Amino acid sequence: MTTEVSGGPGTFRRLINKVVRWSEALDYSGYDYTLDRIASVERDLAAIKDRMRQFEVSRHEPSDVPPMRRPAE
């Protein structure tokens, strides 16, 4: 089985350049991983703070609204 590379001059060079660029894109250092994890934790913390604010607002009902009563059983 043979593999034919059809194309003009520079086809092999372009192929090698694509492989090199693909390889560089996969390079993921520990520093990059740490920054991504920190960003993820910051997003999660912001979401938790937002939920806590919503919970606090819902807990404090206006004083002119009477509390709901349970129906008699």
N, C-alpha and C positions, 0 to 999 in steps of 0.2 A: 504494500500500500504506500503510495506516495502522496505527499501533500504539496499541491501546487499553489504558489502564491502568485496570483495574477496581479498585475499592476505595473506601474512604471518605476522609474528609478526612485529610490528612497522609501519604498514600501516597508522593507525590513526595519529601517531606522524609525519610521513612524510607529510601527508595531512595538518596537522596544521602548520608545518614548511613552506610549500608552501604558505599557506594563510598569514602567518606572513611576508614572503618575499615579497609577492604581495602587502600587505598593506604598507610596508616600501617603496616600489618603488613608491607608489602613494603620499608619503609624499613630499610635495613641499612647502617649506617655502617662506615667503616673501622675504627673502634674495636671495634665488635661483631665484625667479621671477625677482628681480631687476637686478641681474647679467645677466640674459638672455636678458632682455630689453636693457641693456647697450650694450651688444654685438651686438644686432640687430641694434641699432642706429649707432654704429660704422661701421658696414657693409654697412648700407645705406649711411652714410656720405662718406665712401671710394668710393662707386659707383658714387655718385654725383660729387665728386672731379674728378674722372676719366672722367666722361662725360664732365665736364667743361674744362679739359685739352684738350680733343678731339675737343671740340668746338673752343677753342682758337687757336689750331693748324690749323683747317680748315679755320678760319677767316683770318689768315695771309698767304696769297698766296705769292709766290715768286714775286719779282718786275719785272722780265723779262717776265712774262706771261701777255699778254694784257687782260683786262677785257672782259667778254663776252658781245656782243651787242645783242640787241633785234632785231628780224627780222622786216623789214618794213611792216606796215599794209596797 
